[in-house]
Amino acid sequence: GLADLATLGSVTESTREPRQDIEIFLRLIQAHQLPELRRHLSQTLMRQGLQRFVIDTIAPLNHSVGEAWMRGEFAIFEEHLYTEQVHSVLRNAVGSMQPQGRAPRVLLTTFPNEPHSLGLLMLEALLVVEGAACVPLGTETPLAEIARAADAHRVDIVALSFSFAFNVK
């Protein structure tokens, strides 16, 4: 629901140590153990279910990976490899859901110059679990095309994702 979306959008500063499960993921990323990382992500998804996986694992893991990158503990390629593994696991999970086609119809995209797609996919996963009909456009859709797509698909909601890297201006 809305509380889950608010949780995804909030950034909390924590002084406590990262959770043990998050530490395991971080070690796998740092050790370049991609098959093991993907297996561990998939097992966690199966154990938690899609909604809890997105909120309780991926959201805090994204935060931890971002912090590690900012501290220089992860190279850009390692952050990208992590993102691609999560993207693949989430895309498979969303694709395996039986589409309900119910309202609301939600168009998902980002503005031009916002290439980050993981937030969109996380939102799509949460919406699909709730039975919403999603129309994912991917990233960097020109403004006029967002309007045209919204009209063509008769969407009720246009959902835009912004990463911290997006220029607020």
C-alpha positions in Angstrom: 0.0 0.0 0.0 0.9 3.7 0.4 2.8 3.0 3.6 5.1 0.5 1.6 5.7 3.1 -1.1 6.5 5.7 1.6 9.0 3.3 3.1 10.7 2.8 -0.2 11.0 6.6 -0.8 12.3 7.4 2.6 16.0 7.6 3.3 16.9 6.9 6.9 20.3 7.4 8.4 21.3 4.5 10.6 24.2 4.4 13.0 23.8 0.7 13.7 25.8 -1.9 11.9 24.3 -3.3 8.6 22.2 -6.4 9.0 24.0 -9.8 8.7 22.0 -10.7 5.5 23.0 -7.4 4.0 26.6 -8.0 4.9 26.5 -11.4 3.1 25.2 -9.7 -0.1 27.9 -7.0 0.2 30.7 -9.6 0.6 29.4 -11.5 -2.5 29.4 -8.3 -4.6 32.9 -7.4 -3.4 34.2 -10.9 -4.1 32.7 -10.8 -7.6 30.7 -14.0 -6.9 27.9 -13.3 -9.4 26.3 -16.8 -9.6 26.3 -17.0 -5.8 24.9 -13.5 -5.5 22.1 -14.3 -7.9 21.4 -17.6 -6.1 21.3 -15.8 -2.8 19.0 -13.1 -4.1 16.6 -15.7 -5.7 16.5 -17.8 -2.5 15.8 -14.7 -0.4 13.0 -13.7 -2.8 11.5 -17.2 -2.6 11.7 -17.1 1.2 10.3 -13.6 1.7 7.9 -13.2 -1.2 8.1 -10.4 -3.7 6.7 -7.6 -1.6 8.8 -8.2 1.5 11.9 -8.9 -0.7 11.6 -5.4 -2.3 10.9 -3.6 0.9 12.9 -5.5 3.5 15.9 -6.6 1.4 16.4 -4.7 -1.8 15.6 -1.2 -0.5 18.1 -1.4 2.4 20.6 -3.3 0.2 20.5 -0.6 -2.4 21.2 2.0 0.3 24.1 -0.1 1.7 25.6 -0.6 -1.8 25.3 3.2 -2.5 27.0 4.0 0.7 29.8 1.5 0.0 30.2 3.1 -3.4 30.4 6.6 -2.0 33.0 5.4 0.6 35.1 4.0 -2.3 34.6 0.4 -1.2 32.9 -0.6 -4.5 34.0 0.3 -8.0 31.4 1.6 -10.4 31.4 -1.7 -12.3 30.7 -3.6 -9.0 27.6 -1.4 -8.4 26.5 -1.9 -12.0 26.9 -5.7 -11.7 24.9 -5.7 -8.5 22.2 -3.6 -10.1 22.0 -5.9 -13.1 21.7 -9.0 -10.9 18.9 -7.5 -8.9 17.2 -6.2 -12.1 17.3 -9.7 -13.5 15.8 -11.4 -10.4 13.1 -8.8 -10.1 12.2 -8.8 -13.8 11.9 -12.6 -13.7 9.6 -12.4 -10.6 7.4 -9.6 -12.1 7.2 -11.5 -15.4 6.1 -14.7 -13.6 3.1 -12.9 -12.1 -0.2 -13.5 -13.8 -1.3 -10.1 -15.0 -4.6 -9.0 -13.5 -5.2 -6.0 -15.8 -7.2 -4.3 -13.0 -7.2 -0.6 -12.2 -5.3 1.4 -11.6 -3.3 1.4 -14.8 0.1 2.8 -14.0 2.7 4.1 -16.6 6.2 3.7 -15.3 9.2 5.7 -16.6 11.9 8.3 -15.9 12.5 11.7 -17.4 15.3 12.3 -19.9 18.8 12.3 -18.3 17.6 9.8 -15.6 19.0 6.4 -16.7 18.5 4.6 -13.4 15.7 2.0 -13.7 15.9 -0.1 -10.5 13.5 2.1 -8.6 11.0 1.7 -11.4 11.3 -2.0 -11.3 10.9 -2.1 -7.5 7.8 0.0 -7.8 6.4 -2.2 -10.6 7.0 -5.3 -8.4 5.0 -3.7 -5.5 2.2 -2.6 -7.8 1.9 -6.0 -9.6 1.6 -7.8 -6.3 -1.3 -5.6 -5.5 -2.9 -6.4 -8.9 -2.3 -3.1 -10.7 -1.9 -3.1 -14.5 1.6 -1.7 -15.2 2.8 -0.1 -18.4 6.6 0.0 -18.1 8.3 2.3 -20.6 11.9 2.0 -19.3 14.0 5.1 -18.7 14.6 8.5 -20.3 11.2 9.0 -22.0 10.8 12.4 -23.6 8.0 14.5 -21.9 5.8 14.6 -24.9 6.1 10.8 -25.3 5.1 10.3 -21.7 1.9 12.2 -22.3 1.2 10.3 -25.6 1.8 6.9 -23.9 -0.4 7.9 -21.0 -3.2 8.7 -23.4 -2.7 5.7 -25.7 -2.7 3.3 -22.7 -5.5 5.1 -20.9 -3.5 5.1 -17.6 -4.8 6.4 -14.3 -1.4 7.2 -12.9 2.0 8.2 -14.3 4.8 7.1 -11.9 8.2 8.7 -12.4 11.4 7.5 -10.7 14.3 9.7 -9.7 17.6 8.6 -8.4 19.9 10.7 -6.2 22.0 11.3 -9.3 19.2 13.1 -11.1 19.8 16.9 -11.4 16.9 18.4 -9.3 16.9 21.6 -11.6 
